[in-house]
Amino acid sequence: MPEHNLDARPSGNADGDAVLIELREFEAARQNVPSETAADASALAQIDREQLARDIAEIESATAALRKGEPALESWTSPSAVTIQKSRPLWVLIGVLWLSTALVAAGAVVAIVTFVG
């Protein structure tokens, strides 16, 4: 199996010649690519606008079909229709956390005193 060394340069004086040949081939290929004219750019812009209009119309029709098929999904638009549950105050949760932390600390102190004393 042949080994490839990526850092090695080909032997001989062909280094510069290879680069020049590649640059010439690149320039020739670049010149063969047709350039856009103003008419082509205008036509492409018009096609893009038409495609955007078709996409927006498709999204709107899909939205209308979804609203018709699943009216319950639109409950977020009218909060008065939905009974909002009252959440528990945050201070209750904080108090419970502090109380549990204090109980764990007290239990640790009792355990240390029991083992030491």
Backbone as a ProteinNet text record, in pm:
[ID]
protein_1_A
[PRIMARY]
MPEHNLDARPSGNADGDAVLIELREFEAARQNVPSETAADASALAQIDREQLARDIAEIESATAALRKGEPALESWTSPSAVTIQKSRPLWVLIGVLWLSTALVAAGAVVAIVTFVG
[TERTIARY]
84.9	0	89.1	73.4	162.5	132.2	237.6	221.8	223.3	136.2	128.6	176.6	268.3	317.3	263	176.5	110.4	204.3	310	402.1	506.8	523.3	629.9	590.2	686.1	664.9	713.6	654.5	701.7	845.8	918.8	1059.1	1071.2	1177.3	1199.8	1163.6	1170.5	1142.1	998.4	911.3	774.6	683.7	734.1	649.2	581	657.1	601.9	521.9	562.8	490.3	351	340	210.4	115	165.3	80.6	35	124.6	87.8	-15.4	1.5	-94.2	-230.3	-232.6	-360.5	-426.3	-347.9	-404.4	-459.8	-390.3	-439.4	-568.3	-574	-696.6	-812.9	-784.9	-888.9	-941.1	-852.1	-892.5	-973.8	-931.9	-1006.2	-1145.8	-1156.3	-1287.2	-1375.5	-1314.8	-1391.5	-1445	-1369.9	-1414	-1526	-1535.5	-1639.6	-1774.5	-1778	-1904	-1977.5	-2103.8	-2177.3	-2211.2	-2197.2	-2227.7	-2375.3	-2429.2	-2569.2	-2584	-2686.7	-2718.3	-2823.7	-2853.3	-2955.1	-3091.5	-3119.3	-3248	-3259.3	-3147.3	-3149.1	-3172.2	-3105.5	-3121.1	-3263.5	-3321	-3458.5	-3555.2	-3531.7	-3618.9	-3608.4	-3487.1	-3469	-3535.6	-3526.8	-3591.6	-3743.1	-3798.7	-3942.7	-3985.1	-3906.6	-3937.6	-3932.5	-3834.1	-3823.6	-3944.9	-3989.2	-4106.8	-4230.9	-4246.6	-4362.9	-4359	-4240.8	-4228.1	-4260.2	-4215.2	-4245.5	-4395.8	-4461.7	-4606.8	-4678.3	-4633.3	-4694.8	-4672.7	-4553.9	-4524.7	-4610	-4626.2	-4708	-4853.8	-4903.9	-5041.6	-5059.7	-4961.2	-4969.6	-4970.1	-4888.6	-4885.4	-5018	-5074.4	-5203.3	-5313.9	-5315.3	-5419.8	-5401.4	-5277.4	-5253.8	-5295.4	-5270.9	-5312.1	-5463.8	-5533	-5680	-5734	-5673.5	-5718.4	-5694	-5582	-5552.7	-5647.8	-5678.7	-5774.9	-5912.5	-5949.9	-6079.9	-6081.2	-5973.4	-5968	-5944.7	-5867	-5832.8	-5854.2	-5978	-6002.2	-5948.3	-5929	-5878.7	-5733.5	-5660.7	-5521.3	-5505.4	-5610.8	-5601	-5645.3	-5639.8	-5685.3	-5594.5	-5472.6	-5380	-5419	-5503.8	-5540.1	-5643.8	-5722.9	-5823.8	-5807.7	-5732.6	-5709.1	-5833.2	-5937	-6057	-6133.4	-6118.8	-6188.1	-6125.1	-6000.6	-5929.5	-5923.9	-5955.9	-5945.5	-5799.3	-5746.7	-5606.9	-5595.2	-5513.1	-5495.4	-5401.6	-5437.2	-5351.5	-5232.2	-5116	-4996.3	-4965.5	-4895.5	-4856.8	-4749	-4750.9	-4649.7	-4508.9	-4415.6	-4277.1	-4217.4	-4264.3	-4206.8	-4235.2	-4344.8	-4374.3	-4266.8	-4232.6	-4129.5	-3994.2	-3961.5	-3835.1	-3833.7	-3945	-3954	-3937.3	-3998.4	-3985.6	-3840.6	-3774.9	-3634.6	-3545.9	-3567.4	-3489	-3515.4	-3639.7	-3674.6	-3609.1	-3614.1	-3551.9	-3400.9	-3340.1	-3196.3	-3161	-3240.1	-3215.2	-3231.2	-3330.4	-3350.3	-3234.1	-3184.2	-3069.4	-2946.1	-2923.5	-2807.9	-2819.7	-2939.2	-2959.3	-2937.5	-2983.5	-2961	-2814	-2739.5	-2594.8	-2525.4	-2564.3	-2505.6	-2534.2	-2657.1	-2693.4	-2613.3	-2597.6	-2521.6	-2374.4	-2314.2	-2175.3	-2158.2	-2249.5	-2242.4	-2258.4	-2346.7	-2370.4	-2246	-2182.2	-2065.5	-1942.8	-1927	-1811.4	-1829	-1947.7	-1964.6	-2018.7
-117.2	0	122.9	212.7	328.4	427.8	488.1	589.9	727.1	815.9	951.3	1047.8	1129.2	1232.3	1365.5	1424.3	1547.3	1666.8	1659.9	1772.4	1769.9	1656.1	1642	1709.1	1772.7	1835.2	1740.1	1745.8	1658.5	1692.4	1590	1612.2	1676.7	1748.9	1813.5	1959.9	2023.8	2167	2193.8	2097.1	2111.4	2183.2	2224	2288.2	2412.5	2504	2628.4	2606.2	2510.2	2481.8	2428	2341.5	2283.6	2391.8	2485	2593.5	2681.6	2714.3	2797.8	2728.9	2598.5	2524.9	2524.3	2501.6	2501	2638.1	2745.2	2879.5	2908	2866.3	2887.3	2810.4	2685.5	2606.4	2671	2723.3	2789.1	2912.5	2993.9	3114.6	3078.5	2974	2931.8	2883.3	2808.2	2758.8	2873.9	2972.6	3087.5	3171.2	3179.5	3257.4	3187.2	3055.5	2980.7	2989	3034.3	3046.7	3168.9	3152.3	3267.9	3366.3	3493	3594.3	3631.8	3677.5	3719.6	3856.3	3870.9	4002	4065.9	4189.9	4259.7	4194.8	4146.8	4081.8	3952	3876.7	3751.9	3780.7	3881.2	3916.8	3962.9	4038.9	4084.7	3967.1	3874.3	3756.7	3670.9	3655.2	3577.3	3644.3	3776.2	3848.2	3832.5	3838.8	3821.6	3680.6	3581.3	3442.5	3425.6	3489.1	3482.2	3545.8	3660.8	3726.3	3640.5	3579.6	3493.1	3370.8	3312.7	3196.5	3234.4	3351.2	3398	3416.8	3474.6	3493.6	3359.1	3261.5	3127.7	3061.3	3076.7	3016.8	3077.9	3210.6	3277.6	3234.1	3224	3179.3	3035.7	2951	2812.4	2805.5	2887.8	2891.2	2940.4	3043.6	3095.5	2993.2	2920.1	2818.9	2703.2	2666	2559.9	2605.6	2732.7	2786.1	2786.3	2826	2826.4	2685.2	2588.6	2449.9	2396.9	2433.2	2389.5	2453	2580.9	2646.7	2581.4	2542.8	2479.6	2339.2	2264.5	2127.1	2113.8	2201.9	2195.1	2331.1	2368.6	2500.6	2512.7	2401.2	2407.3	2453	2443.2	2484.7	2635.6	2709.8	2854.6	2914.8	2837.3	2886.3	2994.2	3003.4	3103.9	3245.2	3260.2	3393.7	3459.8	3379.4	3436.8	3376.9	3441.8	3385.8	3382.7	3460.1	3459.9	3328.7	3258.1	3132.5	3020.8	3033.4	2931	2972.5	2877.8	2908.9	2898.2	3008.7	3014.2	2968.1	2865	2814.4	2906.6	2926.8	3010.3	2927.9	2980.8	2909.3	2940.3	2847	2869.5	2976.4	3057.6	3162.7	3103.3	3175.2	3130.2	3126	3212.2	3216	3088.7	3017.8	2890.9	2788.1	2782.9	2690.6	2723.5	2851.3	2892.4	2856.7	2875.9	2841.3	2691.9	2611	2465.8	2423.1	2484.6	2450.9	2488.4	2605.6	2646.4	2553.8	2517.4	2429.1	2291.9	2236.7	2106.1	2113.9	2223.6	2241.5	2248.9	2320.7	2331.6	2196	2116.4	1984	1891.2	1896.3	1812.5	1855	1984	2032.1	1991	2002.2	1961.9	1812.3	1733.8	1588.9	1555.4	1629.2	1605.1	1639	1748.9	1787.1	1680.1	1630.4	1527.4	1400.9	1363	1242	1257.8	1374.1	1396.2	1391.7	1455.1	1456.2	1316	1236.3	1099.3	1013.3	1024.5	942.5	985.7	1115.2	1165.2	1145.4	1172.4	1181	1067.3
0	0	0	-94.4	-102.9	7.9	56.5	159.6	93.7	145.8	92.1	198.5	162.1	252.2	202	280.1	236.9	236.2	314.9	321.8	211	148	48.2	-81.4	-147	-277.6	-385.1	-502.4	-608.6	-645.6	-684.6	-717.5	-854.1	-875.2	-1004.3	-999.7	-1115.5	-1126.2	-1168.8	-1155.4	-1204.8	-1106.5	-991.5	-891.7	-946.8	-995.9	-1048.7	-1174.5	-1258.3	-1382	-1352.1	-1250.6	-1216.1	-1168.6	-1090.1	-1039.8	-1154.4	-1246.9	-1361.1	-1449.3	-1469.6	-1552.9	-1485.4	-1353.6	-1281.8	-1287.3	-1273.6	-1281	-1420	-1522.2	-1659.3	-1682.9	-1633.8	-1650.1	-1575.4	-1457.1	-1379.6	-1451.7	-1503.1	-1576	-1700.1	-1772	-1891.6	-1854.1	-1747.9	-1704.2	-1658.5	-1591.4	-1544.9	-1660.8	-1767.7	-1883.3	-1958.9	-1946.5	-2015.5	-1945.8	-1820.3	-1747.1	-1798.8	-1841.9	-1893.9	-1781.6	-1811.1	-1710.4	-1719.3	-1604.8	-1600.2	-1664.1	-1743.1	-1798.3	-1709.7	-1734.7	-1655.1	-1673.4	-1795.4	-1821	-1742	-1734.5	-1657.8	-1509.7	-1457	-1316.7	-1288	-1378.5	-1360.8	-1364.9	-1456.5	-1466.3	-1341.2	-1289.4	-1167.5	-1048	-1040.8	-932	-939.9	-1060.4	-1078.3	-1038.1	-1075.2	-1038.4	-886.8	-822.6	-677.4	-609.7	-660.7	-603.1	-620.3	-738.2	-761.6	-671.2	-653.6	-565.8	-421.6	-378.4	-243.9	-225.8	-324	-316.1	-309.1	-389.7	-385.6	-250.2	-194.3	-64.6	45.4	43.2	144.4	132	9.2	-11.4	38	15.4	61.4	214	278.2	424.4	479.7	418.3	465.2	448.5	336.4	317.9	415.1	444.5	542.3	681.7	713.6	842.7	855.2	749.1	751.4	767.2	698	710.1	851	910.8	1046.8	1146.3	1127.7	1216.7	1206.4	1085.1	1064.9	1124	1106.5	1153.7	1302.6	1360.1	1502.2	1569	1597.9	1657.1	1800.3	1868	2005.7	2011.2	1901.6	1900.5	1909.7	1885.2	1885.2	2018.3	2124.3	2253.9	2310.6	2262.9	2315.3	2274.8	2173.2	2128.2	2218.2	2289	2378.1	2517.5	2605.2	2737.6	2825.8	2793.4	2875	2862	2749.7	2729.5	2811.6	2843.9	2918.5	3065	3152.7	3294.7	3334.5	3380.3	3419.6	3563.7	3585	3720.1	3796.1	3920.7	4003.2	4048.4	4022.8	4064	4208.7	4272	4410.4	4414.1	4518.3	4527.5	4537.3	4486.5	4484.3	4624.4	4711.2	4845.2	4921.9	4890.6	4957.5	4920.5	4792.8	4747.3	4811.6	4818.3	4879.2	5027.9	5096	5238	5260.9	5178	5190.9	5168.2	5070.4	5045.4	5163.6	5222.5	5338.4	5457.5	5478.8	5590.7	5573.3	5452.4	5430	5445.5	5403.1	5420.7	5568.8	5644.6	5789.1	5857.4	5817.7	5877.3	5844.2	5722.5	5684.1	5762.4	5776.1	5853	5999.4	6056	6195.8	6211.5	6117.4	6122.7	6114	6032.5	6021.8	6151.3	6214.7	6343.4	6449.6	6454	6550.6	6526	6399.2	6366	6405.6	6383.1	6419.8	6571.2	6645	6791.6	6845.3	6785.2	6830.6	6808.5	6693.5	6664.6	6746.3	6769.8	6840.7	6992.1	7040.2	7181.9	7251.4
[MASK]
+++++++++++++++++++++++++++++++++++++++++++++++++++++++++++++++++++++++++++++++++++++++++++++++++++++++++++++++++++++

